[in-house]
């Protein structure tokens, strides 16, 4: 990317930063729909449910009560107390409200932590596949993302041996995401304990535990977070979460975290010069979410688990796709290795997973995101946050697309 635009220079770090692949696909979908095309989008990572009524009502009540002014930079005291109570109740983390911070979305929690701690030459370990924004945020902070490949053989999860090899004198952070976007991989207690054992020998490494999909775990499996599994790591861990996925509140933009106070204070200083406090109305809504009825979470998780089973079955019926069963979140990560080298019915060559995703949109009317955008190809990420009818229709279109391909593809090693 050029650092000069219309005669004006961009910052070096921004010039090297790529736009989000997820949002690029969403823009393509919007453009095709605007032109009259019918598209089923399996690209957006957000629940398709409405925000529960009692949460919406709390926001309306807050507006009517005049709670429309600035809040403290780190969040309303009542919300921070609710966040601390959530961490104690659900995660076994003995923290108080002073040990929390509220931001404008989970993404801001992550970016503030990185921006507050990274210098030129610092390194951040990012297991791949990764959420598309992790390495770009690191890049924006002038540091280097050390990508550690975690393939299907490892369940798309970081191993202790790979972690130990990746740690160096300039390592500042390890980012962990469980359940994972894009694979739905879930770390067990034993797996986290093994990683923690390595980290205890490297106290200069901080851990950013992205738990945003905490409540979307299937097959009755429990959720664990690394600071709970190994309390001795708590002084080195920022545990991040939010209301977006669990309560279908993606547009409300409320994320929160807990960690060592020196880090939270630094993040608050940065936020105070950046956005200040999050939306007061959204904070009141988040307070209702965390302190109100929780039945919605169980119901939504049950629906997503049924959709998971449906998607995996139908995707594996598509010739050339191989999809393992994810343990959580609402994504399927399907290998398309066997499609590479083939041609579509329109004659387009499939040289990589970007070609596959592009052809699925152009020729099948289904939007997915290429796995290479998440650091591991050739895969496609499929978000199953739609109703069953739409998902079945999309999968049938994917099956027909795969059946229509010609030529010899590569052997699938997934």
Order of alpha helices (4+ residues) and beta strands (2+ residues): beta-beta-alpha-alpha-beta-alpha-alpha-beta-alpha-beta-alpha-beta-alpha-beta-alpha-beta-alpha-beta-beta-alpha-alpha-alpha-beta-beta-alpha-beta-beta-beta-alpha
